[in-house]
Amino acid sequence: MPSQLLGNSRVTKSAPPSKSKPKPTAKPRPSKSAKSADRMETDVLLSIKSVHLANIVSQKKNHEYRKYRLRDGVERLWFYETGDEGGKSAITHIAMIPDSVRRTPGTVPTEPFGIGNDDFNAGRKVSKYGVDINNLNLLNV
């Protein structure tokens, strides 16, 4: 280690001593009942590509399909429009959905026509669950 002699003291060039950080203590996890009391179970945030959101806005698409089933009781979908393909990268719309109707392949009505409904009913989509979109509201963004 390089050093210099200054008077009676020796100065060395070395890294300052590291300050040890106290280890974080584990926070107690809330019980399941406390957790569900704090959760909003009527609203869900979904990301969606701008092209699909545009089809919902124009009412060409009247169902939203996902690989997972939304819980009964969910009545609002908050759409986060992704930034790809000119999207806004923001939560832009809220859709109202029936709180207990969840679609599986073969159960989506054929009328009125909606983009993707025939493929979903025939089982040609990766998604296995769908919801009806009853009403769509634009947020001020």
Disulfide bonds with the S-S distance in Angstrom:
none
